[in-house]
Amino acid sequence: MKKIMKTIIKIKFLILAAVLMISNSCTKNFDDINVNPNSPTVVPATNVFLRATNSLIGTLLGERLDVYYAGSYAGQTAAIGLGDYEYRVDINNSMWRGMYVAMTYFVDAARLAKDEGNTNLYAAALTMKAYSAHQTTDMWGKIPYSEAFRMAENIIYPKYDTQQEVYTAILAELKEAADLLNNGTGSMGAGDWMFKGNVDKWKKFCNSTRLRVAMRMSMVNEAGAKAVIAEVVNNPSTYPILTDNADNAYFWWPGISPDQELWFKRMGVLDGNKKDQYRTNSVMVNALKNNNDPRLPVYVDKNKNGVYNGYRFYYGQTRDTLNNGNNVSHIGDRFGNDPKGFSPLMNSAEVHFILAEAMQRNFIPGSAKTEYETGITRSLEENKIGGDAITTFLSQPEVAWGSGTTSNLYKIALQKWLCLFKQSVEAWSESRRTDIPLMDQNVSENYALKHNRPPFRMAYADEEKSLNTKFPLDVVEDDIFYGTQMWWDTRTGIH
C-alpha cells in the first residue's frame, strides 16, 4: 500500500500531462477539459472524475479481469487451452493496484468538487468510490478502507477493515451521496461520460447500488438489508432507482481507435473470422439452451460446426476435443465485437430481480412475480428480443413463475445471473452468494480433484503482503484462490 500511495501521489502531479482516457484519448472534448499542465493545483474536479472512471473501467471491465479471471469463475466466459486458474504476480498486483488507483482518483475528485462547491459532482464521485470499494471487497474480502487514501494524515500503513465494516462504510457513503443529489448544485462537467450530466440518472444509479449492496449482505445481516431496501423502495421520489433500460449505467465507447470497447480491443474483428482464445463457458451456454432462451444467439456464436457449445472446466478439459478452438463458441458480437460497445456498471434488469427477491423473501411488500417478469423483459429487450419471443420465453416451464421443478427464488437468481453477462465480478459474487447456477463440475483442471466450486476469492497482491505491515495474517489463502470465504458467502460443504 505504501508503494501504491507513493505512485498515486506522483500520478496526481502528472495527470494533466496525460490524456484523460485509458490510453491516448480522442480530442473531441479537449477544448472543454484541458487545463494548464503546469498548474496541477487547479485541476477541475470533472477532469479527475473522468480519469477515475476510466481507471475503474479499465481494471474492472477490461478483458483480463472481466473475461479471463472473473468471467471464468462466474461460469460465463473461458480461455480455451488453459487447464489452470492462472496466477501471475504482476497481473495480480496490477488488478489490486488498479482498483485502488481508481478509488484514490475518486477521493481526489470528491475533494476538488467540494472545494468548488459542486455538491452534485461530489456526490457522483462518492457514489463511484463506494461502488468501486464494493467490487474490491467482494473480490478480496478484508481491504484497507477507513484508513486508506489518508497519506496526508501520515497514515502510510492503513489497517484492513472487515467486509462487514466496509459494507457499513459504503452504505453510509451511498446514503450521503443520495441525499446530496436530491438538493445538489453544480454541473457534472465534461468528465461525466456515463450519464452526460444527467443528475436524475446519477440518483437512480446511486440508490440502485444501495439495493445491490444490501441484497448481497442479506444472508448475514438480514435486518440491515431490510432497512436499506425498505428506505429506498418506500421513498421513490426521494430515492429513485433504475427501472428502464434508458437508465442503465453503461459507459459507451466512441469506437475510434484507441477509444474502443475493451472486449473488442482484445478479441474483436471487423472482418474475417474470430480467432481469440476467449470463448463462452458451458455453464452459461447450457443455462441458455436448457430454457430455449432467445438470448442464446446474442450472447453466443455458433461454433465451426454450426452448434452452440461452451468450454467445459473439469479434470481432463485440455484433452477434451469438444474444448478445442473449432468446437467452442465465441462470445456474441454485441458483447465482444463492437468497437462502439458498452462497459456495464449496472442495468435495470438486475434492479427488478433484486426487488423480486426482496418481495419473495418478505423484506418488502409487492408482487415478486411482476418484478421477476419485468426483469426478464428488460434483459431481453436490451438484447433486442421482440415481444412475441419474450412472451414465449416467459412461458417456458423452468422460467414461468410457479412452474417446473425449480423454486421461484432459484428462477430469480438464475435470471439475475444471466442478465449480468459482461459484469463478471458481479456475476461471480452472485454465484458465490446463491450457488446458482450450481457449478460443482466447473472447476479448472489443476484444481478439480481438490475443490468442488470455482474460486472463492482473489489472492492478495504480493506487493501488498510485503509492503503493508498491517496485512491481515488471519486470512487463509488455500491453493491461491480458496481458503477464507467472503463474509456474505454462507454456503456450506464447499471447498
Kinemage of the C-alpha trace (Angstrom):
@kinemage 1
@onewidth
@group {chain A} dominant
@subgroup {mainchain}
@vectorlist {calphas} color= white
{ca met a 1} P 0.000 0.000 0.000
{ca lys a 2} L 2.897 2.358 0.767
{ca lys a 3} L 4.295 1.810 -2.694
{ca ile a 4} L 0.858 2.283 -4.234
{ca met a 5} L 0.228 5.538 -2.416
{ca lys a 6} L 3.636 6.962 -3.415
{ca thr a 7} L 2.909 6.062 -7.023
{ca ile a 8} L -0.503 7.696 -6.850
{ca ile a 9} L 0.926 10.940 -5.467
{ca lys a 10} L 3.337 11.100 -8.395
{ca ile a 11} L 0.497 10.424 -10.796
{ca lys a 12} L -1.517 13.324 -9.373
{ca phe a 13} L 1.138 15.804 -10.468
{ca leu a 14} L 1.307 14.294 -13.932
{ca ile a 15} L -2.407 13.945 -14.507
{ca leu a 16} L -2.748 16.910 -16.823
{ca ala a 17} L 0.243 15.887 -18.895
{ca ala a 18} L -1.556 12.642 -19.635
{ca val a 19} L -4.674 12.320 -21.699
{ca leu a 20} L -7.880 11.636 -19.874
{ca met a 21} L -8.682 8.276 -21.363
{ca ile a 22} L -7.152 4.881 -20.538
{ca ser a 23} L -4.735 5.326 -23.424
{ca asn a 24} L -4.247 8.341 -25.684
{ca ser a 25} L -7.765 9.658 -25.986
{ca cys a 26} L -9.534 11.286 -28.870
{ca thr a 27} L -9.616 15.061 -28.845
{ca lys a 28} L -13.346 15.600 -29.109
{ca asn a 29} L -13.833 17.309 -25.741
{ca phe a 30} L -10.313 18.597 -25.115
{ca asp a 31} L -11.283 22.251 -25.521
{ca asp a 32} L -13.634 21.841 -22.573
{ca ile a 33} L -11.466 19.800 -20.236
{ca asn a 34} L -7.825 20.685 -20.897
{ca val a 35} L -6.123 22.915 -18.340
{ca asn a 36} L -2.640 24.241 -17.798
{ca pro a 37} L -0.369 21.225 -17.090
{ca asn a 38} L 1.958 23.486 -15.104
{ca ser a 39} L -0.743 24.267 -12.541
{ca pro a 40} L -1.821 20.913 -11.105
{ca thr a 41} L -3.423 22.515 -8.060
{ca val a 42} L -6.213 23.951 -10.228
{ca val a 43} L -7.246 20.745 -11.945
{ca pro a 44} L -11.033 20.813 -12.386
{ca ala a 45} L -12.780 18.097 -10.433
{ca thr a 46} L -14.551 16.884 -13.566
{ca asn a 47} L -11.183 16.075 -15.199
{ca val a 48} L -10.129 13.915 -12.278
{ca phe a 49} L -13.565 12.304 -12.216
{ca leu a 50} L -13.208 11.167 -15.826
{ca arg a 51} L -9.740 9.830 -15.147
{ca ala a 52} L -11.095 7.915 -12.162
{ca thr a 53} L -13.949 6.452 -14.174
{ca asn a 54} L -11.643 5.239 -16.898
{ca ser a 55} L -9.223 3.781 -14.353
{ca leu a 56} L -12.062 1.806 -12.800
{ca ile a 57} L -13.481 0.576 -16.096
{ca gly a 58} L -10.050 -0.283 -17.456
{ca thr a 59} L -9.424 -2.575 -14.499
{ca leu a 60} L -12.857 -3.910 -13.540
{ca leu a 61} L -14.332 -4.323 -17.021
{ca gly a 62} L -11.186 -4.818 -19.063
{ca glu a 63} L -10.595 -8.166 -20.709
{ca arg a 64} L -8.066 -9.502 -18.218
{ca leu a 65} L -10.241 -9.341 -15.101
{ca asp a 66} L -13.677 -9.329 -16.734
{ca val a 67} L -13.146 -12.170 -19.228
{ca tyr a 68} L -10.100 -14.190 -18.248
{ca tyr a 69} L -10.425 -14.284 -14.468
{ca ala a 70} L -13.828 -13.372 -13.017
{ca gly a 71} L -15.683 -14.384 -16.172
{ca ser a 72} L -14.314 -17.919 -15.848
{ca tyr a 73} L -15.065 -18.048 -12.120
{ca ala a 74} L -18.617 -16.828 -12.811
{ca gly a 75} L -19.229 -19.604 -15.337
{ca gln a 76} L -19.812 -17.202 -18.217
{ca thr a 77} L -16.561 -16.997 -20.199
{ca ala a 78} L -13.421 -19.075 -20.622
{ca ala a 79} L -9.933 -19.075 -22.098
{ca ile a 80} L -9.592 -22.248 -24.124
{ca gly a 81} L -6.470 -24.377 -23.894
{ca leu a 82} L -5.672 -23.474 -20.301
{ca gly a 83} L -6.092 -26.041 -17.543
{ca asp a 84} L -5.473 -23.723 -14.660
{ca tyr a 85} L -6.735 -20.588 -12.965
{ca glu a 86} L -3.605 -18.733 -13.926
{ca tyr a 87} L -1.829 -16.765 -11.226
{ca arg a 88} L 0.772 -14.200 -12.255
{ca val a 89} L 2.267 -11.913 -9.655
{ca asp a 90} L 2.461 -8.879 -11.939
{ca ile a 91} L -1.132 -9.186 -13.125
{ca asn a 92} L -2.472 -9.797 -9.640
{ca asn a 93} L -0.568 -6.773 -8.364
{ca ser a 94} L -1.924 -4.649 -11.206
{ca met a 95} L -5.561 -5.637 -10.572
{ca trp a 96} L -5.317 -4.734 -6.873
{ca arg a 97} L -3.410 -1.556 -7.669
{ca gly a 98} L -5.840 -0.612 -10.438
{ca met a 99} L -8.824 -0.682 -8.092
{ca tyr a 100} L -7.014 1.467 -5.535
{ca val a 101} L -5.779 3.922 -8.144
{ca ala a 102} L -9.379 4.378 -9.278
{ca met a 103} L -10.661 4.858 -5.733
{ca thr a 104} L -7.900 7.362 -4.992
{ca tyr a 105} L -8.848 9.402 -8.034
{ca phe a 106} L -12.495 9.371 -6.929
{ca val a 107} L -11.392 10.621 -3.499
{ca asp a 108} L -9.449 13.409 -5.218
{ca ala a 109} L -12.399 14.250 -7.477
{ca ala a 110} L -14.694 14.458 -4.439
{ca arg a 111} L -12.241 16.722 -2.592
{ca leu a 112} L -11.870 19.050 -5.582
{ca ala a 113} L -15.628 19.100 -6.167
{ca lys a 114} L -16.171 20.088 -2.531
{ca asp a 115} L -13.622 22.870 -2.909
{ca glu a 116} L -15.536 24.054 -5.985
{ca gly a 117} L -18.842 23.945 -4.091
{ca asn a 118} L -20.131 21.376 -6.571
{ca thr a 119} L -22.229 19.046 -4.457
{ca asn a 120} L -23.594 17.075 -7.413
{ca leu a 121} L -20.156 16.103 -8.649
{ca tyr a 122} L -19.025 15.414 -5.089
{ca ala a 123} L -21.953 13.008 -4.680
{ca ala a 124} L -21.216 11.292 -8.002
{ca ala a 125} L -17.569 10.817 -7.018
{ca leu a 126} L -18.608 9.456 -3.631
{ca thr a 127} L -21.023 7.069 -5.348
{ca met a 128} L -18.301 5.776 -7.635
{ca lys a 129} L -15.817 5.408 -4.801
{ca ala a 130} L -18.349 3.296 -2.871
{ca tyr a 131} L -19.206 1.295 -5.987
{ca ser a 132} L -15.503 0.576 -6.557
{ca ala a 133} L -14.982 -0.408 -2.923
{ca his a 134} L -17.909 -2.810 -3.119
{ca gln a 135} L -16.390 -4.597 -6.096
{ca thr a 136} L -12.958 -4.605 -4.457
{ca thr a 137} L -14.050 -6.077 -1.132
{ca asp a 138} L -16.149 -8.691 -2.926
{ca met a 139} L -13.037 -9.854 -4.746
{ca trp a 140} L -10.612 -9.906 -1.816
{ca gly a 141} L -12.567 -9.722 1.441
{ca lys a 142} L -10.834 -7.582 4.062
{ca ile a 143} L -9.372 -4.446 2.488
{ca pro a 144} L -7.842 -1.153 3.638
{ca tyr a 145} L -10.654 1.394 3.532
{ca ser a 146} L -11.244 3.544 6.620
{ca glu a 147} L -7.536 4.443 6.777
{ca ala a 148} L -6.838 4.297 3.043
{ca phe a 149} L -6.374 7.474 0.947
{ca arg a 150} L -5.060 9.323 4.029
{ca met a 151} L -1.346 9.775 3.431
{ca ala a 152} L -1.775 13.471 4.106
{ca glu a 153} L -2.501 12.408 7.684
{ca asn a 154} L 0.682 10.342 7.665
{ca ile a 155} L -1.190 7.028 7.534
{ca ile a 156} L 1.281 5.035 5.475
{ca tyr a 157} L 0.198 1.567 6.515
{ca pro a 158} L -3.615 1.563 6.524
{ca lys a 159} L -5.335 -1.109 8.548
{ca tyr a 160} L -7.546 -3.734 6.956
{ca asp a 161} L -11.260 -3.415 7.631
{ca thr a 162} L -13.519 -6.443 7.745
{ca gln a 163} L -16.058 -6.823 4.971
{ca gln a 164} L -18.794 -6.007 7.430
{ca glu a 165} L -17.038 -2.730 8.290
{ca val a 166} L -16.510 -1.922 4.612
{ca tyr a 167} L -20.167 -2.606 3.838
{ca thr a 168} L -21.238 -0.320 6.684
{ca ala a 169} L -18.974 2.420 5.360
{ca ile a 170} L -20.031 2.214 1.734
{ca leu a 171} L -23.731 2.116 2.606
{ca ala a 172} L -23.212 5.294 4.627
{ca glu a 173} L -21.376 6.909 1.711
{ca leu a 174} L -24.112 5.934 -0.730
{ca lys a 175} L -26.762 7.329 1.610
{ca glu a 176} L -24.827 10.595 1.907
{ca ala a 177} L -24.494 10.777 -1.867
{ca ala a 178} L -28.183 10.020 -2.430
{ca asp a 179} L -29.272 12.766 -0.042
{ca leu a 180} L -26.875 15.287 -1.581
{ca leu a 181} L -28.107 14.543 -5.091
{ca asn a 182} L -31.660 15.398 -4.031
{ca asn a 183} L -30.744 19.022 -3.359
{ca gly a 184} L -27.418 19.280 -5.145
{ca thr a 185} L -25.921 22.119 -7.093
{ca gly a 186} L -23.295 22.287 -9.808
{ca ser a 187} L -22.706 20.669 -13.164
{ca met a 188} L -21.081 17.266 -13.618
{ca gly a 189} L -18.993 18.834 -16.352
{ca ala a 190} L -17.313 17.304 -19.375
{ca gly a 191} L -15.919 14.438 -17.310
{ca asp a 192} L -19.271 12.681 -16.897
{ca trp a 193} L -19.143 10.408 -19.906
{ca met a 194} L -21.605 7.898 -18.466
{ca phe a 195} L -24.711 9.998 -17.808
{ca lys a 196} L -23.720 13.195 -19.639
{ca gly a 197} L -24.557 15.386 -16.659
{ca asn a 198} L -28.000 13.892 -16.003
{ca val a 199} L -28.349 14.184 -12.223
{ca asp a 200} L -31.565 12.139 -12.166
{ca lys a 201} L -29.705 9.164 -13.618
{ca trp a 202} L -26.980 9.553 -11.015
{ca lys a 203} L -29.674 9.410 -8.331
{ca lys a 204} L -31.042 6.186 -9.793
{ca phe a 205} L -27.631 4.595 -10.080
{ca cys a 206} L -26.665 5.566 -6.542
{ca asn a 207} L -29.851 4.171 -4.992
{ca ser a 208} L -29.749 1.031 -7.109
{ca thr a 209} L -26.225 0.408 -5.889
{ca arg a 210} L -27.568 0.663 -2.341
{ca leu a 211} L -30.047 -2.098 -3.178
{ca arg a 212} L -27.278 -4.252 -4.651
{ca val a 213} L -25.078 -3.901 -1.572
{ca ala a 214} L -27.971 -4.548 0.790
{ca met a 215} L -29.079 -7.705 -1.001
{ca arg a 216} L -25.522 -9.024 -1.081
{ca met a 217} L -25.319 -8.902 2.717
{ca ser a 218} L -28.868 -10.125 3.309
{ca met a 219} L -27.854 -13.666 4.273
{ca val a 220} L -25.651 -12.430 7.126
{ca asn a 221} L -27.333 -9.145 8.089
{ca glu a 222} L -30.968 -9.513 7.169
{ca ala a 223} L -32.175 -6.712 9.426
{ca gly a 224} L -29.693 -4.254 7.959
{ca ala a 225} L -30.525 -5.317 4.420
{ca lys a 226} L -34.270 -4.956 5.031
{ca ala a 227} L -33.808 -1.460 6.440
{ca val a 228} L -31.833 -0.209 3.447
{ca ile a 229} L -34.142 -1.801 0.883
{ca ala a 230} L -37.260 -0.502 2.621
{ca glu a 231} L -35.884 3.023 2.881
{ca val a 232} L -35.160 3.133 -0.848
{ca val a 233} L -38.292 1.386 -2.083
{ca asn a 234} L -40.688 3.224 0.242
{ca asn a 235} L -39.421 6.642 -0.861
{ca pro a 236} L -39.384 6.521 -4.671
{ca ser a 237} L -39.455 10.279 -5.171
{ca thr a 238} L -36.545 10.794 -2.788
{ca tyr a 239} L -34.626 7.669 -3.743
{ca pro a 240} L -35.444 6.763 -7.374
{ca ile a 241} L -33.920 3.616 -8.889
{ca leu a 242} L -33.133 2.169 -12.318
{ca thr a 243} L -36.389 0.931 -13.813
{ca asp a 244} L -35.861 1.085 -17.567
{ca asn a 245} L -33.006 0.347 -19.944
{ca ala a 246} L -32.711 4.050 -20.683
{ca asp a 247} L -31.414 4.340 -17.111
{ca asn a 248} L -28.689 1.710 -17.463
{ca ala a 249} L -25.297 2.705 -16.049
{ca tyr a 250} L -23.314 1.882 -19.173
{ca phe a 251} L -20.153 3.519 -20.441
{ca trp a 252} L -20.473 3.678 -24.233
{ca trp a 253} L -17.232 3.929 -26.169
{ca pro a 254} L -16.634 6.335 -29.096
{ca gly a 255} L -15.417 3.421 -31.227
{ca ile a 256} L -12.469 5.201 -32.813
{ca ser a 257} L -9.073 3.711 -32.014
{ca pro a 258} L -7.770 3.773 -29.347
{ca asp a 259} L -11.100 4.618 -27.648
{ca gln a 260} L -12.784 1.328 -28.441
{ca glu a 261} L -14.724 -1.015 -26.187
{ca leu a 262} L -12.331 -3.088 -24.111
{ca trp a 263} L -13.502 -6.594 -25.026
{ca phe a 264} L -13.440 -5.612 -28.692
{ca lys a 265} L -9.876 -4.318 -28.385
{ca arg a 266} L -8.772 -7.776 -27.231
{ca met a 267} L -10.948 -10.140 -29.266
{ca gly a 268} L -12.887 -8.183 -31.875
{ca val a 269} L -12.532 -8.437 -35.652
{ca leu a 270} L -14.274 -6.138 -38.078
{ca asp a 271} L -13.664 -8.517 -40.982
{ca gly a 272} L -12.906 -12.216 -41.095
{ca asn a 273} L -13.185 -14.959 -38.514
{ca lys a 274} L -12.794 -14.520 -34.794
{ca lys a 275} L -9.613 -16.201 -33.585
{ca asp a 276} L -9.168 -15.176 -29.985
{ca gln a 277} L -8.827 -17.722 -27.170
{ca tyr a 278} L -11.631 -16.091 -25.187
{ca arg a 279} L -14.866 -18.019 -25.562
{ca thr a 280} L -18.133 -18.778 -23.792
{ca asn a 281} L -18.440 -21.050 -20.757
{ca ser a 282} L -20.502 -24.242 -20.830
{ca val a 283} L -22.380 -23.221 -17.670
{ca met a 284} L -23.846 -20.161 -19.361
{ca val a 285} L -24.397 -21.830 -22.721
{ca asn a 286} L -26.228 -24.748 -21.117
{ca ala a 287} L -28.374 -22.451 -18.961
{ca leu a 288} L -29.467 -20.622 -22.100
{ca lys a 289} L -30.049 -23.780 -24.129
{ca asn a 290} L -31.965 -25.586 -21.394
{ca asn a 291} L -34.718 -22.971 -21.361
{ca asn a 292} L -34.796 -22.125 -25.082
{ca asp a 293} L -33.555 -18.685 -24.126
{ca pro a 294} L -33.759 -16.237 -27.070
{ca arg a 295} L -30.624 -14.505 -25.772
{ca leu a 296} L -28.549 -17.539 -26.807
{ca pro a 297} L -27.634 -16.264 -30.313
{ca val a 298} L -26.949 -12.803 -28.861
{ca tyr a 299} L -24.650 -13.978 -26.089
{ca val a 300} L -23.063 -16.832 -28.035
{ca asp a 301} L -21.891 -17.561 -31.576
{ca lys a 302} L -22.315 -20.964 -33.184
{ca asn a 303} L -19.082 -22.931 -33.384
{ca lys a 304} L -17.415 -24.098 -36.605
{ca asn a 305} L -19.906 -26.965 -36.804
{ca gly a 306} L -22.942 -24.741 -36.506
{ca val a 307} L -23.890 -25.515 -32.899
{ca tyr a 308} L -23.648 -23.696 -29.582
{ca asn a 309} L -21.000 -25.210 -27.320
{ca gly a 310} L -19.310 -23.661 -24.299
{ca tyr a 311} L -15.920 -24.508 -22.856
{ca arg a 312} L -16.160 -27.017 -20.031
{ca phe a 313} L -13.896 -26.739 -16.992
{ca tyr a 314} L -13.164 -30.111 -15.386
{ca tyr a 315} L -10.430 -32.631 -14.817
{ca gly a 316} L -9.471 -33.611 -18.345
{ca gln a 317} L -10.605 -30.399 -20.038
{ca thr a 318} L -7.416 -29.949 -22.053
{ca arg a 319} L -7.810 -33.409 -23.576
{ca asp a 320} L -11.479 -32.970 -24.444
{ca thr a 321} L -11.846 -32.499 -28.214
{ca leu a 322} L -15.080 -30.564 -27.669
{ca asn a 323} L -12.976 -27.971 -25.876
{ca asn a 324} L -10.756 -27.178 -28.862
{ca gly a 325} L -10.863 -23.979 -30.862
{ca asn a 326} L -13.153 -25.273 -33.590
{ca asn a 327} L -15.740 -26.624 -31.188
{ca val a 328} L -16.055 -23.865 -28.576
{ca ser a 329} L -18.364 -20.953 -29.335
{ca his a 330} L -17.112 -17.399 -29.441
{ca ile a 331} L -18.692 -14.560 -27.495
{ca gly a 332} L -21.529 -12.849 -29.369
{ca asp a 333} L -20.946 -9.661 -31.321
{ca arg a 334} L -22.994 -7.403 -29.030
{ca phe a 335} L -20.666 -8.144 -26.146
{ca gly a 336} L -17.288 -8.749 -27.746
{ca asn a 337} L -17.203 -7.469 -31.294
{ca asp a 338} L -18.431 -3.887 -31.310
{ca pro a 339} L -15.852 -1.075 -31.146
{ca lys a 340} L -18.664 1.267 -30.070
{ca gly a 341} L -19.845 -1.195 -27.454
{ca phe a 342} L -20.503 -0.707 -23.781
{ca ser a 343} L -18.852 -1.356 -20.443
{ca pro a 344} L -21.717 -2.039 -17.986
{ca leu a 345} L -21.758 -0.996 -14.341
{ca met a 346} L -25.426 -1.814 -13.671
{ca asn a 347} L -28.649 -2.423 -15.578
{ca ser a 348} L -32.322 -2.058 -14.760
{ca ala a 349} L -32.986 -5.792 -15.138
{ca glu a 350} L -30.770 -6.507 -12.125
{ca val a 351} L -32.696 -3.997 -10.024
{ca his a 352} L -36.006 -5.673 -10.823
{ca phe a 353} L -34.535 -9.032 -9.806
{ca ile a 354} L -33.320 -7.509 -6.534
{ca leu a 355} L -36.843 -6.263 -5.870
{ca ala a 356} L -38.288 -9.647 -6.822
{ca glu a 357} L -36.041 -11.410 -4.318
{ca ala a 358} L -36.787 -8.845 -1.613
{ca met a 359} L -40.523 -9.351 -2.112
{ca gln a 360} L -40.295 -13.121 -2.323
{ca arg a 361} L -38.347 -13.176 0.963
{ca asn a 362} L -40.892 -10.805 2.560
{ca phe a 363} L -38.433 -7.957 3.056
{ca ile a 364} L -40.904 -5.548 1.462
{ca pro a 365} L -44.488 -5.858 0.190
{ca gly a 366} L -45.198 -6.211 -3.503
{ca ser a 367} L -45.539 -8.664 -6.362
{ca ala a 368} L -42.350 -10.693 -6.743
{ca lys a 369} L -43.798 -12.257 -9.897
{ca thr a 370} L -44.289 -8.869 -11.540
{ca glu a 371} L -40.758 -7.714 -10.720
{ca tyr a 372} L -39.310 -11.042 -11.884
{ca glu a 373} L -41.106 -10.909 -15.213
{ca thr a 374} L -40.197 -7.237 -15.649
{ca gly a 375} L -36.545 -8.092 -15.021
{ca ile a 376} L -36.628 -10.756 -17.727
{ca thr a 377} L -38.423 -8.398 -20.084
{ca arg a 378} L -35.871 -5.624 -19.546
{ca ser a 379} L -32.974 -8.015 -20.165
{ca leu a 380} L -34.482 -9.432 -23.333
{ca glu a 381} L -35.481 -6.004 -24.627
{ca glu a 382} L -31.955 -4.768 -24.053
{ca asn a 383} L -30.739 -7.634 -26.226
{ca lys a 384} L -33.194 -6.709 -28.991
{ca ile a 385} L -35.581 -9.595 -28.379
{ca gly a 386} L -39.121 -8.883 -29.609
{ca gly a 387} L -42.381 -9.046 -27.689
{ca asp a 388} L -43.624 -12.389 -29.046
{ca ala a 389} L -40.330 -14.096 -28.191
{ca ile a 390} L -40.442 -12.586 -24.698
{ca thr a 391} L -43.949 -13.936 -24.144
{ca thr a 392} L -42.895 -17.382 -25.336
{ca phe a 393} L -39.827 -17.386 -23.104
{ca leu a 394} L -41.831 -16.378 -20.037
{ca ser a 395} L -43.966 -19.474 -20.577
{ca gln a 396} L -41.041 -21.929 -20.556
{ca pro a 397} L -41.574 -24.491 -17.751
{ca glu a 398} L -38.457 -23.580 -15.779
{ca val a 399} L -38.929 -19.864 -16.437
{ca ala a 400} L -42.635 -19.397 -15.746
{ca trp a 401} L -43.397 -18.280 -12.200
{ca gly a 402} L -44.565 -21.158 -10.011
{ca ser a 403} L -43.890 -23.712 -12.735
{ca gly a 404} L -41.452 -26.557 -13.285
{ca thr a 405} L -39.157 -28.177 -10.756
{ca thr a 406} L -37.253 -25.116 -9.553
{ca ser a 407} L -38.326 -22.666 -6.847
{ca asn a 408} L -39.213 -19.077 -7.604
{ca leu a 409} L -36.124 -17.904 -5.702
{ca tyr a 410} L -34.000 -20.164 -7.889
{ca lys a 411} L -35.597 -18.680 -11.003
{ca ile a 412} L -34.896 -15.138 -9.788
{ca ala a 413} L -31.251 -15.938 -9.032
{ca leu a 414} L -30.647 -17.665 -12.360
{ca gln a 415} L -32.183 -14.913 -14.450
{ca lys a 416} L -30.321 -12.274 -12.464
{ca trp a 417} L -27.032 -14.111 -13.091
{ca leu a 418} L -27.803 -14.259 -16.813
{ca cys a 419} L -28.583 -10.536 -17.026
{ca leu a 420} L -25.154 -9.804 -15.547
{ca phe a 421} L -23.215 -11.074 -18.577
{ca lys a 422} L -20.201 -8.792 -19.025
{ca gln a 423} L -20.320 -7.719 -15.361
{ca ser a 424} L -18.212 -10.693 -14.374
{ca val a 425} L -17.200 -9.737 -10.835
{ca glu a 426} L -20.847 -9.120 -10.010
{ca ala a 427} L -21.966 -12.383 -11.646
{ca trp a 428} L -19.224 -14.246 -9.762
{ca ser a 429} L -20.340 -12.643 -6.495
{ca glu a 430} L -23.957 -13.626 -7.084
{ca ser a 431} L -22.986 -17.216 -7.861
{ca arg a 432} L -20.983 -17.331 -4.622
{ca arg a 433} L -23.899 -15.886 -2.651
{ca thr a 434} L -26.629 -18.138 -4.034
{ca asp a 435} L -24.781 -21.149 -5.504
{ca ile a 436} L -26.988 -20.596 -8.564
{ca pro a 437} L -26.275 -21.840 -11.128
{ca leu a 438} L -24.636 -24.778 -9.383
{ca met a 439} L -21.051 -25.057 -10.611
{ca asp a 440} L -19.797 -28.119 -8.775
{ca gln a 441} L -18.497 -29.504 -12.101
{ca asn a 442} L -16.943 -26.281 -13.354
{ca val a 443} L -13.581 -26.352 -11.571
{ca ser a 444} L -10.465 -25.870 -13.654
{ca glu a 445} L -8.284 -28.908 -14.288
{ca asn a 446} L -5.428 -28.290 -11.891
{ca tyr a 447} L -7.893 -27.803 -9.018
{ca ala a 448} L -10.718 -30.168 -9.982
{ca leu a 449} L -9.623 -33.077 -7.796
{ca lys a 450} L -9.346 -30.941 -4.676
{ca his a 451} L -12.164 -28.417 -4.945
{ca asn a 452} L -15.875 -28.602 -5.745
{ca arg a 453} L -16.539 -24.973 -6.701
{ca pro a 454} L -14.804 -22.257 -8.732
{ca pro a 455} L -12.598 -19.832 -6.753
{ca phe a 456} L -13.885 -18.211 -3.584
{ca arg a 457} L -11.748 -15.091 -3.858
{ca met a 458} L -8.858 -13.267 -5.489
{ca ala a 459} L -5.431 -13.742 -3.978
{ca tyr a 460} L -3.990 -10.666 -2.282
{ca ala a 461} L -1.331 -8.776 -4.192
{ca asp a 462} L 2.194 -9.869 -3.299
{ca glu a 463} L 3.329 -6.250 -3.117
{ca glu a 464} L 0.607 -5.555 -0.547
{ca lys a 465} L 1.665 -8.509 1.580
{ca ser a 466} L 5.262 -7.360 1.564
{ca leu a 467} L 4.776 -3.601 1.936
{ca asn a 468} L 1.809 -3.109 4.270
{ca thr a 469} L 2.809 -4.050 7.798
{ca lys a 470} L -0.879 -4.300 8.740
{ca phe a 471} L -1.657 -7.062 6.283
{ca pro a 472} L -4.139 -9.464 7.982
{ca leu a 473} L -2.305 -12.698 8.616
{ca asp a 474} L -5.511 -14.424 9.754
{ca val a 475} L -6.788 -14.621 6.170
{ca val a 476} L -6.312 -18.141 4.823
{ca glu a 477} L -5.362 -18.479 1.169
{ca asp a 478} L -5.549 -22.124 0.131
{ca asp a 479} L -4.443 -23.014 -3.412
{ca ile a 480} L -4.267 -19.269 -4.128
{ca phe a 481} L -7.984 -18.826 -4.831
{ca tyr a 482} L -9.632 -20.698 -1.983
{ca gly a 483} L -9.478 -20.701 1.818
{ca thr a 484} L -11.355 -17.865 3.511
{ca gln a 485} L -14.824 -17.270 2.070
{ca met a 486} L -16.427 -13.869 1.745
{ca trp a 487} L -18.329 -12.581 4.782
{ca trp a 488} L -21.635 -12.932 2.965
{ca asp a 489} L -20.832 -16.355 1.444
{ca thr a 490} L -22.827 -18.666 3.697
{ca arg a 491} L -22.544 -21.796 1.567
{ca thr a 492} L -21.609 -24.951 3.437
{ca gly a 493} L -19.958 -28.135 2.210
{ca ile a 494} L -17.873 -26.275 -0.325
{ca his a 495} L -14.105 -26.450 -0.626
